[in-house]
Amino acid sequence: MSEDEKMEFILWSADWCGPCKALQGWLKNKTIEIQIRDIDNYPEAATKAVVRGLPTLDIIFEDGSTNRLVGLPDIQMAIEGFL
């Protein structure tokens, strides 16, 4: 992956999810743009995306390939790697 490669970050979350709330608080101080989608507000999209655990981070690369991370520690480590 080159530094110039563009990526899209989608975080699947929910208001009732404790780790999701912790992650969102942690993200407020980061310089990375992440779309946050609440599964209760977008249930059809979450079903289509096969979200089975929260928080879930989907990383979509410029070439269309994807990577998925589930769980607070894995997501935090991955985001730190992109900063």
N, C-alpha and C positions, 0 to 999 in steps of 0.2 A: 504494500500500500504506500503510495507516494503522499507527500505532504499536501499536494494540490488536489488530491482526490476528494470529491465531495461526498458527504454521507448525510443521511437523514436519520435522526434519532426519534423514536416513538416510545414513550413510556406509558405502559398500561398500568392504571392505578385505580384506587377507590377511596372515597372519603373515610370509610370505616376501617381501612387497612392501616394498622400502626406502622409497619415498616415503610409503607408508601408515604405516610406523612413525614416520617423521619428523613426519607430520601429527598422529598420535595424541599424540606427545610435546608438540607445539606446542599441542594442544587442552587439555592438562591444566591450563593456566593461564588458560583462557577461561571465561567465565560463561554459556556457551550449552549447552543440553542437546541432545546428538546421540546418536542410536541408532547403534551401530557393529555392522555385520553382516559377519562373516567369510564370504567366498564359499565357503571350503572346508567350513564348518560348515552353510551354508545354500545348497547348490548349486541346488536346485530354485527357491528364491526368487530367486537371482541370475539364473538363466536366464529366469524369468518376467519379471523386471524388465529384461531385456535389458542386463545389465551387460557391457560390452565392453572396458573399460579400468579401471585402478586408479590411484589412488583415484578413486571416483565419489561425488559428493554429490547426493542427490535432495532437493529442497526441495518440500514439499507444502503448499500454501496452504489456508486455511480454505474457500475456494470449490471446492476439488478440483483446481485447476490445479497444474501442476508445473513445476519448472525443474531442469535437470540440468547439473552441472559436472563435468568430468573433468580431473584433473591437479592436482598440488600447488599451483602458483602461483594458478590460477583459484579454487580452493577457499579458499585462505587469504585472498585479496582479498575474496571474497564474505562469508566469515564476519566479517572485520573490518568490513565494511559493515553487518552486522546487530548489532554490539555497541554 
